[in-house]
Amino acid sequence: MDGNRTAVSNRLAQWRGQQLDRHDPVHFAFLEALHRRAQSASGSLRQVLDARLDALLDRYAARLADVPVPTAGTAQAGSPDTLAALGQPRITHNPDYPALPALARFRSAWAALRTAGQVRQTLAQTPSDGGPLNSSVLVHRAIGWMGEVSPAYLQHFLAYVDNLAWLEQMQQRGTLPSRDSVPGRAPAKPRRSRTAR
């Protein structure tokens, strides 16, 4: 029985090493939790848990049969969610079409030019007669400082603002449902002014 425990541990470790745990992270975490539970059990409970774990492992292996195993050349170093990768463009790798270094440089240069153009256009709209606490003046000043301090963050921020503007346009055109037209959701209550209280 100990040989079966070691075989299951090795199988799970091998899948994790090949990054096959990412195929279905929730199911894989369940397999690991069930394996830990089975290791701490004894007697007939242990037999039931081992049989269940074997069946689930076989099912997971069958689902992985069609998944290509990533090689060392295609595996990415580090997590894509780290802050270091924030300013890096995400380019998916397709083995049929090799990555071109010039394409990555072009995308990076285009993103920088687009951001610079958006900042220039935004700063040109700064009201000249606004006071120091005018909201438009403060927003334009913050965007200018953001471009000086962290250009990569500014690119992501402007992309986020573009997406919000695009979603607002789609909602105004009727392409997206409005907040009040979602089934099962109560319409938004009108806000009372402070003077009415």
C-alpha positions as CSV (number, residue, x, y, z in Angstrom):
1,M,0.0,0.0,0.0
2,D,3.0,2.3,0.7
3,G,4.1,1.8,-2.9
4,N,0.7,3.1,-4.1
5,R,1.1,6.2,-1.9
6,T,4.5,6.9,-3.3
7,A,3.3,6.3,-6.9
8,V,0.4,8.8,-6.4
9,S,2.8,11.4,-4.8
10,N,5.3,11.0,-7.7
11,R,2.5,11.2,-10.3
12,L,1.1,14.5,-8.8
13,A,4.6,15.9,-8.5
14,Q,5.4,15.0,-12.1
15,W,2.2,16.7,-13.4
16,R,3.0,19.8,-11.3
17,G,6.6,19.8,-12.7
18,Q,5.2,19.7,-16.3
19,Q,2.8,22.5,-15.4
20,L,-0.2,20.2,-16.1
21,D,-1.7,21.3,-12.9
22,R,-2.6,24.5,-14.7
23,H,-5.0,22.6,-17.1
24,D,-7.6,22.5,-14.3
25,P,-6.2,24.1,-11.1
26,V,-9.3,23.5,-9.0
27,H,-9.5,19.8,-9.8
28,F,-5.8,19.4,-9.3
29,A,-5.9,21.1,-5.9
30,F,-8.8,18.7,-5.0
31,L,-6.6,15.7,-6.0
32,E,-3.8,16.9,-3.8
33,A,-6.1,17.6,-0.9
34,L,-7.7,14.1,-1.3
35,H,-4.3,12.6,-1.4
36,R,-3.3,14.3,1.8
37,R,-6.5,13.2,3.5
38,A,-6.0,9.6,2.3
39,Q,-2.5,9.6,3.7
40,S,-3.7,10.5,7.2
41,A,-6.6,8.0,7.1
42,S,-6.4,4.3,8.0
43,G,-8.5,1.1,7.8
44,S,-11.6,1.0,5.6
45,L,-11.7,4.8,5.2
46,R,-8.2,4.7,3.7
47,Q,-9.3,2.0,1.2
48,V,-12.4,4.1,0.2
49,L,-10.3,7.2,-0.2
50,D,-7.6,5.4,-2.2
51,A,-10.1,3.9,-4.6
52,R,-11.8,7.3,-5.1
53,L,-8.3,9.0,-5.6
54,D,-7.3,6.3,-8.1
55,A,-10.5,6.9,-10.1
56,L,-10.1,10.6,-10.1
57,L,-6.4,10.4,-11.1
58,D,-7.3,8.2,-14.0
59,R,-10.0,10.6,-15.1
60,Y,-7.6,13.6,-14.9
61,A,-4.9,11.6,-16.8
62,A,-7.5,10.9,-19.6
63,R,-8.3,14.6,-19.8
64,L,-4.6,15.4,-20.1
65,A,-4.1,12.9,-23.0
66,D,-4.9,15.7,-25.5
67,V,-2.9,18.4,-23.7
68,P,0.6,19.1,-25.2
69,V,3.4,18.9,-22.6
70,P,5.3,22.2,-22.4
71,T,9.0,21.9,-23.0
72,A,11.7,24.0,-21.3
73,G,11.9,26.2,-24.3
74,T,8.2,27.2,-24.2
75,A,7.9,27.4,-20.5
76,Q,7.8,31.0,-19.3
77,A,10.0,32.0,-16.4
78,G,8.1,33.3,-13.4
79,S,4.5,34.0,-13.0
80,P,2.7,36.3,-15.6
81,D,1.0,38.0,-12.8
82,T,4.1,39.5,-11.2
83,L,4.7,43.2,-11.2
84,A,7.8,42.8,-13.2
85,A,5.7,41.6,-16.2
86,L,3.4,44.6,-16.0
87,G,5.2,46.6,-18.5
88,Q,6.0,43.7,-20.8
89,P,3.8,43.0,-23.8
90,R,2.1,39.6,-23.7
91,I,2.7,37.7,-26.9
92,T,1.4,34.2,-27.1
93,H,3.7,31.6,-28.6
94,N,2.6,29.4,-31.5
95,P,5.2,26.9,-32.6
96,D,3.9,27.0,-36.2
97,Y,4.7,30.7,-36.4
98,P,8.1,31.6,-34.7
99,A,8.2,34.8,-32.6
100,L,9.9,37.7,-34.4
101,P,12.0,39.9,-32.2
102,A,11.2,42.9,-34.5
103,L,7.5,42.4,-33.9
104,A,7.9,42.7,-30.2
105,R,10.0,45.9,-30.6
106,F,7.4,47.3,-33.0
107,R,4.6,46.6,-30.6
108,S,6.5,48.2,-27.7
109,A,7.4,51.3,-29.9
110,W,3.8,51.5,-31.1
111,A,2.4,51.4,-27.5
112,A,4.8,54.1,-26.4
113,L,3.9,56.3,-29.4
114,R,0.2,55.8,-28.8
115,T,0.5,56.6,-25.1
116,A,2.6,59.7,-25.8
117,G,-0.1,60.9,-28.3
118,Q,-2.9,60.3,-25.9
119,V,-1.0,62.2,-23.1
120,R,-0.4,65.1,-25.5
121,Q,-4.0,65.2,-26.6
122,T,-5.2,65.1,-23.0
123,L,-2.8,67.8,-21.8
124,A,-3.9,70.0,-24.7
125,Q,-7.4,69.9,-23.3
126,T,-6.4,71.3,-19.9
127,P,-8.6,74.3,-19.1
128,S,-6.5,77.5,-19.0
129,D,-8.8,79.3,-16.6
130,G,-9.1,76.5,-14.1
131,G,-7.9,77.1,-10.6
132,P,-5.4,74.9,-8.7
133,L,-8.2,72.7,-7.3
134,N,-10.1,72.4,-10.6
135,S,-10.8,68.6,-11.1
136,S,-9.8,68.7,-14.8
137,V,-6.5,70.5,-13.9
138,L,-5.8,67.9,-11.2
139,V,-6.5,65.0,-13.5
140,H,-4.3,66.4,-16.3
141,R,-1.5,67.1,-13.8
142,A,-1.7,63.5,-12.4
143,I,-1.5,62.0,-15.9
144,G,1.5,64.1,-16.7
145,W,3.3,63.0,-13.5
146,M,2.3,59.4,-14.1
147,G,4.0,59.5,-17.5
148,E,7.2,60.9,-15.9
149,V,7.2,58.4,-12.9
150,S,6.0,55.2,-14.5
151,P,5.4,55.1,-18.3
152,A,4.5,51.4,-18.2
153,Y,1.8,52.0,-15.6
154,L,0.5,55.0,-17.6
155,Q,0.1,52.7,-20.6
156,H,-2.0,50.2,-18.6
157,F,-4.0,53.1,-17.0
158,L,-4.8,54.6,-20.4
159,A,-5.8,51.2,-21.8
160,Y,-8.1,50.7,-18.8
161,V,-9.7,54.2,-19.4
162,D,-10.1,53.4,-23.1
163,N,-11.9,50.1,-22.2
164,L,-14.3,52.0,-19.9
165,A,-15.0,54.6,-22.5
166,W,-15.6,51.9,-25.1
167,L,-18.0,50.1,-22.8
168,E,-19.9,53.3,-22.1
169,Q,-20.3,54.0,-25.8
170,M,-21.6,50.5,-26.3
171,Q,-24.1,50.9,-23.5
172,Q,-25.3,54.3,-24.9
173,R,-25.8,52.7,-28.3
174,G,-27.9,49.9,-26.7
175,T,-25.4,47.1,-27.5
176,L,-24.9,46.4,-23.8
177,P,-27.8,46.3,-21.4
178,S,-28.1,49.2,-19.0
179,R,-27.8,48.7,-15.3
180,D,-31.5,49.0,-14.8
181,S,-32.4,46.5,-17.6
182,V,-30.6,43.5,-16.1
183,P,-33.3,40.8,-15.2
184,G,-33.7,40.2,-11.5
185,R,-31.9,43.4,-10.5
186,A,-33.8,46.3,-8.9
187,P,-33.5,49.6,-10.7
188,A,-31.1,52.0,-9.2
189,K,-32.7,54.4,-6.7
190,P,-32.3,58.1,-7.5
191,R,-29.8,59.9,-5.3
192,R,-31.2,62.6,-3.0
193,S,-29.4,65.8,-2.9
194,R,-27.8,66.9,0.4
195,T,-30.1,69.9,0.6
196,A,-33.2,67.7,0.5
197,R,-32.2,66.0,3.8
